[in-house]
Amino acid sequence: MDRPALPVITELLKPITWFPPMWAFGCGVVASGVSLQERWPLAVTGILLAGPLVCASSQAVNDWFDRHVDAINEPQRPIPSGRMPGRWGLYIAIAWTLLSLLVATALGPWGFGAAVVGLALAWAYSAPPVRLKRNGWWGNAACGICYEGVAWVTGAAVMAGSLMPDGRSLALAALYSAGAHGIMTLNDFKSVEGDRRMGVGSLPVRLGVTQAARTACGFMLLPQAVVAGLLLLWQQPVHALAVAGLIGLQALMMRRFLAQPTERATWYSGFGVPLFVIGMLVSAFALRAAP
């Protein structure tokens, strides 16, 4: 049996996608207020679990069950191009899922439970019969919860000795999960043709390109505005002002994105989304500084 080359396996696991959950886990670590001095091995293990393991598993799962859509949208990907032979894409998805669960046991009940939730949503997102991605509302919500909320809460809980994070940390995790719904929509503009032909109801397919772009911007901006308000309420005006400034910069960039959503979605992902994630870290430090 032909075996895929190591570079092809790496391409399947998409390292570029690992950053968001790793960053969110790190934000949870910061928000916990716990010193890294004694618990840094847990932080490192959690970051590796969030990105190269759980997120990588989700990418392999998605590419296997999306291989027919990718044959239309992105035929150069490992599976539709034939560089990932036979059923190797599925085998890798299963193996990486099991490896993720094994590593998650080192993080205690919170870490293991979070890995189970994240992996379950990853399979539910892509695999039939559930295949949440057939509905852009549900699919993007599942991704946002996994990439931001679950990772943030897990980072905070693991650092605090498997204790439930406080209400402020949970609120920020939920708000940034909602904002990530819009970020996930940006990824759908490049695949409208294949999604429409294969019955994948992404928001650009359901709402049309223009309305989907406006919806994505609303999902990204409104939760951040609430975050800025909460930081003021929690007596962190400097951090609130920083988040507000980042919102303003994003709004300016969104005007350019909205003029040509299909052509500029990737551009906004590369230059606008980093401002969103910087705001996450600012908010995490606000919690660390709050009384």
ZALOVO-984171 format. One line per 3 residues: number of its first residue (from 1); their letters; for each residue x, y, z of N, C-alpha, C. Coordinates in steps of 0.1 Angstrom, whole numbers, plus 5000, padded with zeros to 4 digits. Example, Ala and Ser with C-alpha at 12.3 -4.5 7.8 and 13.67 -1.06 7.14 Angstrom:
2
1	as	5132/4943/5078/5123/4955/5078/5132/4967/5078 ~ 5128/4978/5071/5137/4989/5071/5129/5000/5079
***
This chain:
291
1	mdr	5008/4988/5000/5000/5000/5000/5009/5013/5000 ~ 5005/5022/4991/5013/5035/4991/5011/5042/5004 ~ 5021/5049/5008/5020/5057/5020/5023/5071/5017
4	pal	5017/5081/5024/5019/5095/5021/5032/5099/5026 ~ 5039/5109/5019/5051/5114/5024/5049/5123/5036 ~ 5059/5125/5044/5058/5133/5057/5053/5147/5054
7	pvi	5059/5154/5043/5054/5167/5040/5039/5168/5037 ~ 5034/5157/5031/5020/5157/5027/5011/5155/5040 ~ 5016/5147/5049/5009/5146/5062/5009/5159/5069
10	tel	5020/5166/5069/5021/5179/5076/5011/5189/5069 ~ 5010/5189/5056/5001/5197/5049/4987/5194/5052 ~ 4983/5181/5054/4970/5177/5058/4966/5183/5072
13	lkp	4976/5183/5081/4973/5188/5094/4973/5203/5096 ~ 4977/5210/5085/4976/5225/5084/4982/5232/5096 ~ 4995/5233/5098/5000/5240/5110/4996/5255/5111
16	itw	4993/5261/5099/4989/5275/5100/4976/5277/5107 ~ 4967/5267/5108/4955/5268/5115/4956/5266/5130 ~ 4967/5262/5135/4969/5258/5149/4969/5270/5158
19	fpp	4973/5282/5153/4975/5294/5161/4963/5298/5169 ~ 4951/5299/5164/4939/5304/5172/4937/5297/5185 ~ 4936/5283/5185/4933/5277/5198/4945/5277/5207
22	mwa	4957/5277/5202/4969/5279/5210/4969/5292/5217 ~ 4966/5303/5209/4965/5316/5215/4955/5317/5225 ~ 4943/5312/5223/4932/5312/5232/4935/5305/5245
25	fgc	4942/5293/5244/4946/5286/5256/4956/5295/5264 ~ 4965/5301/5257/4975/5310/5263/4968/5322/5270 ~ 4957/5327/5264/4950/5338/5270/4943/5333/5283
28	gvv	4938/5321/5283/4932/5316/5295/4942/5314/5306 ~ 4954/5310/5302/4965/5309/5312/4968/5323/5318 ~ 4969/5333/5310/4971/5347/5315/4960/5351/5324
31	asg	4948/5349/5319/4936/5353/5327/4935/5346/5340 ~ 4940/5335/5342/4939/5327/5354/4946/5334/5366 ~ 4956/5342/5362/4964/5349/5373/4974/5341/5380
34	vsl	4975/5328/5376/4984/5319/5382/4998/5320/5377 ~ 5008/5320/5385/5022/5321/5380/5026/5309/5372 ~ 5034/5311/5362/5039/5300/5354/5051/5293/5360
37	qer	5056/5298/5370/5068/5293/5376/5068/5278/5379 ~ 5056/5274/5385/5055/5260/5389/5046/5252/5380 ~ 5038/5258/5372/5029/5251/5364/5031/5252/5349
40	wpl	5043/5257/5345/5046/5259/5331/5045/5246/5323 ~ 5049/5234/5329/5047/5222/5320/5033/5220/5316 ~ 5023/5223/5325/5009/5221/5321/5005/5231/5310
43	avt	5010/5244/5311/5007/5254/5301/5013/5249/5287 ~ 5025/5244/5287/5031/5240/5274/5024/5228/5269 ~ 5020/5218/5277/5013/5207/5273/4999/5211/5267
46	gil	4993/5220/5274/4979/5225/5269/4980/5232/5256 ~ 4990/5240/5254/4992/5247/5241/4995/5237/5230 ~ 5003/5227/5233/5005/5217/5222/4993/5208/5220
49	lag	4985/5206/5230/4972/5198/5228/4963/5206/5220 ~ 4962/5219/5223/4952/5228/5215/4955/5229/5201 ~ 4968/5230/5197/4971/5232/5183/4975/5220/5175
52	plv	4988/5215/5177/4993/5204/5169/4985/5191/5171 ~ 4977/5190/5181/4969/5177/5183/4954/5179/5180 ~ 4947/5186/5189/4932/5187/5187/4929/5194/5174
55	cas	4935/5206/5172/4932/5214/5160/4936/5206/5147 ~ 4948/5200/5148/4953/5192/5137/4944/5181/5134 ~ 4939/5174/5144/4929/5163/5142/4917/5169/5134
58	sqa	4912/5180/5138/4900/5186/5132/4903/5189/5117 ~ 4915/5193/5114/4918/5196/5100/4918/5183/5092 ~ 4924/5172/5097/4924/5160/5090/4910/5154/5088
61	vnd	4902/5155/5098/4888/5151/5097/4881/5159/5087 ~ 4882/5172/5087/4875/5180/5077/4880/5177/5063 ~ 4893/5175/5061/4897/5173/5047/4892/5160/5042
64	wfd	4891/5150/5051/4887/5137/5046/4872/5137/5042 ~ 4864/5143/5050/4849/5144/5047/4846/5155/5037 ~ 4855/5164/5034/4853/5174/5025/4860/5172/5011
67	rhv	4865/5159/5010/4873/5157/4998/4866/5159/4985 ~ 4853/5157/4984/4845/5159/4972/4843/5174/4969 ~ 4841/5181/4980/4840/5196/4978/4853/5202/4975
70	dai	4864/5197/4981/4877/5202/4978/4882/5199/4964 ~ 4876/5188/4958/4880/5185/4944/4875/5196/4935 ~ 4865/5204/4939/4860/5215/4931/4867/5228/4935
73	nep	4867/5231/4949/4872/5244/4953/4888/5244/4954 ~ 4894/5234/4959/4909/5234/4961/4914/5220/4957 ~ 4914/5217/4944/4919/5203/4940/4934/5201/4943
76	qrp	4941/5211/4946/4955/5209/4949/4958/5203/4963 ~ 4947/5202/4972/4949/5197/4985/4953/5183/4985 ~ 4959/5178/4996/4965/5164/4996/4956/5153/4991
79	ips	4943/5153/4996/4935/5142/4993/4929/5142/4979 ~ 4923/5153/4974/4918/5153/4961/4929/5153/4950 ~ 4941/5158/4954/4952/5157/4944/4958/5143/4942
82	grm	4954/5134/4951/4960/5121/4951/4973/5119/4958 ~ 4978/5130/4964/4991/5129/4971/4989/5122/4984 ~ 4977/5121/4989/4973/5114/5001/4965/5102/4997
85	pgr	4972/5090/4994/4965/5079/4987/4955/5072/4996 ~ 4946/5065/4989/4936/5056/4996/4929/5063/5007 ~ 4928/5056/5018/4920/5061/5030/4930/5066/5040
88	wgl	4942/5070/5036/4951/5075/5046/4947/5087/5053 ~ 4939/5096/5047/4934/5108/5053/4925/5104/5065 ~ 4917/5094/5064/4908/5089/5075/4916/5083/5086
91	yia	4926/5075/5082/4935/5068/5092/4942/5078/5100 ~ 4947/5089/5094/4955/5099/5102/4945/5107/5111 ~ 4933/5110/5106/4923/5117/5114/4920/5109/5127
94	iaw	4918/5095/5125/4915/5087/5137/4927/5086/5146 ~ 4939/5084/5141/4951/5082/5149/4954/5095/5157 ~ 4952/5107/5150/4955/5119/5157/4945/5122/5168
97	tll	4933/5118/5166/4922/5119/5176/4926/5111/5188 ~ 4930/5099/5186/4934/5090/5198/4946/5095/5205 ~ 4956/5100/5197/4968/5106/5203/4964/5118/5212
100	sll	4955/5126/5207/4951/5138/5214/4945/5135/5227 ~ 4936/5124/5227/4930/5120/5240/4940/5115/5250 ~ 4950/5108/5245/4960/5102/5253/4968/5114/5260
103	vat	4972/5123/5252/4980/5135/5258/4971/5143/5268 ~ 4958/5144/5265/4949/5152/5273/4948/5146/5287 ~ 4951/5133/5289/4950/5128/5303/4960/5134/5312
106	alg	4971/5140/5307/4981/5146/5315/4976/5160/5321 ~ 4965/5165/5316/4960/5178/5321/4949/5176/5331 ~ 4946/5164/5335/4936/5162/5345/4922/5163/5339
109	pwg	4912/5162/5348/4898/5161/5343/4894/5173/5334 ~ 4898/5185/5337/4894/5196/5328/4900/5195/5314 ~ 4913/5192/5314/4920/5191/5301/4914/5179/5293
112	fga	4912/5168/5299/4907/5156/5292/4893/5159/5287 ~ 4884/5165/5296/4871/5168/5292/4870/5178/5281 ~ 4879/5188/5281/4879/5198/5270/4883/5191/5257
115	avv	4893/5182/5258/4897/5175/5245/4885/5167/5240 ~ 4878/5160/5248/4867/5152/5244/4856/5161/5237 ~ 4853/5173/5243/4844/5182/5237/4848/5187/5224
118	gla	4861/5192/5224/4867/5197/5211/4867/5187/5200 ~ 4871/5175/5203/4872/5165/5193/4858/5160/5188 ~ 4849/5159/5198/4835/5156/5194/4829/5166/5184
121	law	4831/5179/5187/4826/5189/5178/4833/5189/5165 ~ 4846/5186/5165/4854/5185/5152/4848/5174/5143 ~ 4845/5163/5149/4839/5152/5141/4825/5155/5137
124	ays	4817/5161/5146/4803/5165/5143/4803/5176/5132 ~ 4813/5185/5132/4813/5195/5122/4815/5190/5108 ~ 4823/5180/5106/4826/5175/5093/4819/5162/5089
127	app	4817/5153/5098/4813/5139/5095/4798/5138/5095 ~ 4793/5130/5085/4779/5127/5085/4776/5117/5096 ~ 4764/5115/5102/4752/5122/5097/4750/5136/5102
130	vrl	4758/5141/5112/4756/5154/5118/4760/5165/5109 ~ 4773/5165/5105/4779/5174/5095/4774/5188/5097 ~ 4778/5194/5109/4773/5208/5112/4776/5218/5102
133	krn	4786/5216/5094/4791/5226/5084/4780/5228/5073 ~ 4771/5218/5072/4760/5220/5062/4752/5233/5065 ~ 4752/5237/5077/4745/5249/5081/4756/5259/5087
136	gww	4758/5270/5080/4768/5279/5084/4766/5285/5098 ~ 4754/5286/5102/4752/5292/5116/4757/5282/5126 ~ 4753/5269/5125/4757/5259/5135/4772/5256/5134
139	gna	4777/5254/5121/4791/5250/5119/4800/5261/5124 ~ 4798/5273/5121/4807/5284/5126/4806/5285/5141 ~ 4795/5283/5147/4794/5284/5161/4802/5273/5168
142	acg	4802/5261/5162/4810/5250/5168/4825/5253/5167 ~ 4829/5259/5156/4843/5262/5154/4847/5273/5164 ~ 4838/5283/5165/4842/5294/5174/4843/5290/5189
145	icy	4834/5281/5193/4834/5275/5206/4847/5268/5209 ~ 4851/5259/5199/4863/5251/5201/4875/5260/5200 ~ 4876/5268/5190/4889/5276/5188/4891/5286/5199
148	egv	4881/5292/5204/4883/5303/5214/4878/5299/5228 ~ 4865/5296/5229/4859/5294/5243/4865/5282/5250 ~ 4864/5271/5244/4869/5259/5251/4884/5260/5254
151	awv	4892/5265/5245/4906/5266/5247/4909/5276/5258 ~ 4902/5288/5258/4904/5298/5269/4901/5292/5283 ~ 4889/5286/5284/4884/5281/5297/4893/5270/5302
154	tga	4898/5262/5293/4906/5251/5297/4920/5256/5302 ~ 4925/5266/5295/4938/5272/5300/4936/5278/5314 ~ 4926/5285/5316/4923/5290/5329/4921/5280/5340
157	avm	4913/5269/5336/4910/5259/5346/4922/5250/5350 ~ 4930/5247/5339/4942/5238/5342/4952/5245/5351 ~ 4954/5258/5348/4964/5266/5356/4959/5267/5371
160	ags	4946/5268/5373/4940/5269/5386/4938/5256/5393 ~ 4944/5245/5388/4942/5233/5395/4929/5226/5393 ~ 4924/5227/5380/4911/5222/5376/4899/5228/5384
163	lmp	4901/5240/5387/4889/5248/5393/4882/5255/5383 ~ 4869/5257/5384/4861/5265/5375/4866/5279/5374 ~ 4869/5285/5362/4873/5299/5361/4862/5308/5367
166	dgr	4865/5320/5371/4855/5329/5376/4846/5334/5365 ~ 4835/5341/5368/4825/5345/5359/4830/5354/5349 ~ 4840/5363/5352/4845/5372/5343/4853/5365/5332
169	sla	4861/5355/5335/4868/5348/5325/4859/5340/5316 ~ 4848/5334/5322/4839/5327/5314/4831/5337/5304 ~ 4829/5349/5309/4822/5359/5300/4830/5363/5288
172	laa	4843/5365/5291/4852/5369/5280/4854/5357/5270 ~ 4855/5345/5275/4856/5333/5266/4844/5332/5257 ~ 4832/5334/5263/4820/5333/5255/4819/5344/5245
175	lys	4823/5356/5248/4822/5368/5239/4832/5366/5227 ~ 4844/5361/5230/4854/5359/5219/4850/5347/5211 ~ 4843/5337/5217/4837/5326/5209/4827/5331/5199
178	aga	4819/5340/5203/4809/5346/5194/4816/5354/5183 ~ 4826/5362/5187/4833/5369/5177/4840/5360/5166 ~ 4844/5348/5171/4851/5339/5162/4841/5334/5151
181	hgi	4828/5334/5154/4818/5330/5144/4820/5338/5131 ~ 4822/5351/5133/4825/5359/5121/4838/5356/5114 ~ 4848/5353/5122/4861/5349/5116/4860/5337/5108
184	mtl	4852/5327/5113/4850/5315/5105/4843/5317/5092 ~ 4834/5327/5092/4827/5330/5079/4837/5335/5069 ~ 4848/5342/5073/4857/5347/5063/4863/5336/5055
187	ndf	4864/5324/5061/4870/5312/5054/4861/5307/5043 ~ 4848/5311/5044/4839/5305/5034/4838/5312/5021 ~ 4843/5324/5020/4841/5331/5008/4849/5325/4996
190	ksv	4860/5318/4999/4868/5312/4989/4862/5300/4983 ~ 4851/5294/4989/4846/5281/4985/4831/5282/4981 ~ 4826/5293/4977/4812/5294/4975/4807/5285/4964
193	egd	4815/5284/4953/4810/5276/4942/4809/5261/4946 ~ 4819/5256/4952/4818/5242/4956/4808/5239/4966 ~ 4807/5248/4976/4797/5247/4987/4783/5246/4981
196	rrm	4780/5255/4972/4767/5256/4966/4764/5243/4958 ~ 4773/5238/4951/4771/5226/4943/4770/5213/4951 ~ 4777/5213/4963/4777/5201/4971/4767/5202/4983
199	gvg	4759/5213/4983/4749/5214/4994/4754/5218/5007 ~ 4765/5225/5008/4771/5230/5020/4765/5244/5022 ~ 4757/5246/5032/4750/5259/5034/4758/5269/5042
202	slp	4770/5273/5038/4778/5283/5044/4770/5296/5044 ~ 4774/5306/5052/4767/5318/5052/4767/5326/5039 ~ 4779/5326/5031/4779/5332/5018/4769/5326/5009
205	vrl	4767/5313/5010/4757/5305/5002/4743/5309/5006 ~ 4740/5309/5019/4727/5311/5024/4722/5325/5023 ~ 4731/5334/5026/4727/5349/5027/4731/5357/5015
208	gvt	4740/5351/5007/4746/5359/4996/4759/5365/5001 ~ 4768/5368/4992/4782/5373/4996/4781/5386/5004 ~ 4773/5396/4999/4773/5409/5006/4767/5408/5020
211	qaa	4756/5401/5022/4750/5401/5035/4758/5392/5044 ~ 4764/5382/5039/4773/5373/5048/4785/5381/5053 ~ 4790/5390/5044/4802/5398/5049/4797/5408/5060
214	rta	4786/5414/5058/4781/5423/5069/4778/5415/5081 ~ 4773/5403/5080/4770/5395/5092/4783/5391/5099 ~ 4793/5388/5092/4806/5384/5097/4812/5396/5105
217	cgf	4811/5408/5099/4816/5420/5106/4809/5423/5119 ~ 4796/5421/5119/4788/5423/5131/4791/5413/5142 ~ 4793/5401/5138/4797/5391/5148/4811/5394/5154
220	mll	4820/5400/5146/4833/5403/5151/4833/5415/5160 ~ 4825/5425/5156/4826/5438/5163/4818/5439/5176 ~ 4806/5434/5175/4797/5435/5187/4802/5429/5200
223	pqa	4807/5416/5199/4812/5411/5212/4824/5418/5217 ~ 4832/5424/5208/4844/5431/5213/4839/5444/5220 ~ 4829/5450/5215/4823/5462/5221/4818/5459/5235
226	vva	4812/5448/5237/4807/5443/5250/4819/5441/5259 ~ 4830/5435/5254/4842/5433/5262/4848/5446/5267 ~ 4848/5456/5258/4853/5469/5262/4845/5475/5273
229	gll	4832/5474/5272/4823/5478/5283/4825/5471/5296 ~ 4827/5458/5295/4829/5450/5307/4842/5454/5314 ~ 4852/5457/5306/4865/5461/5312/4864/5474/5319
232	llw	4856/5483/5314/4853/5496/5321/4846/5493/5334 ~ 4836/5484/5333/4828/5480/5345/4837/5474/5356 ~ 4848/5467/5351/4857/5460/5361/4869/5469/5364
235	qqp	4867/5482/5362/4877/5492/5366/4891/5490/5359 ~ 4890/5487/5346/4903/5486/5339/4902/5495/5326 ~ 4902/5508/5329/4900/5518/5318/4911/5517/5307
238	vha	4923/5515/5311/4934/5515/5301/4932/5503/5291 ~ 4929/5491/5297/4927/5480/5288/4914/5481/5280 ~ 4904/5487/5285/4892/5490/5278/4895/5499/5266
241	lav	4903/5510/5268/4906/5519/5258/4914/5512/5247 ~ 4923/5503/5251/4931/5496/5241/4922/5487/5232 ~ 4913/5480/5239/4903/5472/5231/4895/5480/5221
244	agl	4890/5492/5226/4883/5501/5218/4891/5506/5206 ~ 4904/5509/5208/4912/5513/5197/4914/5502/5187 ~ 4915/5490/5191/4916/5479/5182/4903/5477/5174
247	igl	4892/5479/5181/4879/5478/5174/4878/5488/5163 ~ 4883/5501/5166/4882/5511/5156/4891/5508/5144 ~ 4903/5503/5146/4911/5499/5135/4905/5488/5126
250	qal	4898/5478/5133/4891/5468/5126/4880/5473/5117 ~ 4873/5483/5123/4861/5489/5116/4866/5496/5103 ~ 4877/5503/5104/4883/5509/5092/4886/5499/5081
253	mmr	4892/5488/5086/4896/5478/5076/4884/5471/5070 ~ 4874/5470/5078/4862/5463/5073/4855/5470/5062 ~ 4856/5484/5062/4851/5491/5051/4857/5487/5038
256	rfl	4870/5485/5037/4876/5480/5025/4872/5465/5022 ~ 4871/5457/5032/4866/5443/5030/4852/5443/5024 ~ 4843/5451/5030/4829/5450/5026/4827/5455/5011
259	aqp	4837/5463/5006/4836/5467/4992/4838/5456/4982 ~ 4846/5446/4986/4848/5434/4977/4850/5422/4986 ~ 4840/5416/4992/4842/5406/5002/4849/5393/4997
262	ter	4845/5389/4985/4851/5376/4980/4866/5378/4977 ~ 4870/5390/4972/4884/5392/4968/4892/5395/4981 ~ 4886/5401/4991/4894/5406/5002/4892/5399/5015
265	atw	4885/5388/5015/4883/5380/5027/4896/5375/5033 ~ 4905/5370/5024/4918/5365/5028/4926/5376/5033 ~ 4925/5388/5026/4933/5400/5031/4929/5404/5045
268	ysg	4916/5404/5047/4911/5408/5061/4915/5398/5071 ~ 4915/5385/5068/4919/5374/5077/4934/5377/5081 ~ 4942/5381/5072/4956/5383/5074/4959/5395/5082
271	fgv	4951/5406/5080/4955/5419/5086/4945/5424/5097 ~ 4932/5420/5096/4922/5424/5105/4921/5415/5117 ~ 4921/5402/5114/4919/5392/5125/4930/5393/5136
274	plf	4943/5396/5132/4953/5397/5143/4949/5408/5153 ~ 4942/5418/5149/4938/5429/5158/4928/5423/5168 ~ 4919/5414/5164/4909/5408/5172/4917/5399/5183
277	vig	4926/5392/5179/4933/5383/5188/4942/5390/5198 ~ 4948/5402/5193/4955/5410/5203/4946/5415/5214 ~ 4933/5419/5210/4924/5423/5220/4921/5412/5230
280	mlv	4921/5399/5226/4919/5388/5235/4930/5389/5246 ~ 4942/5390/5242/4953/5390/5251/4952/5403/5261 ~ 4949/5414/5255/4947/5426/5263/4937/5424/5274
283	saf	4926/5417/5270/4915/5414/5279/4919/5404/5290 ~ 4927/5395/5286/4933/5385/5296/4941/5392/5306 ~ 4950/5401/5302/4958/5408/5311/4950/5417/5320
286	alr	4939/5422/5315/4930/5431/5323/4925/5422/5335 ~ 4921/5410/5332/4916/5401/5343/4927/5399/5353 ~ 4940/5397/5348/4951/5395/5357/4954/5407/5366
289	aap	4951/5419/5361/4953/5431/5368/4941/5435/5377 ~ 4930/5429/5374/4918/5433/5381/4918/5429/5396 ~ 4912/5436/5405/4911/5432/5419/4902/5420/5421
***
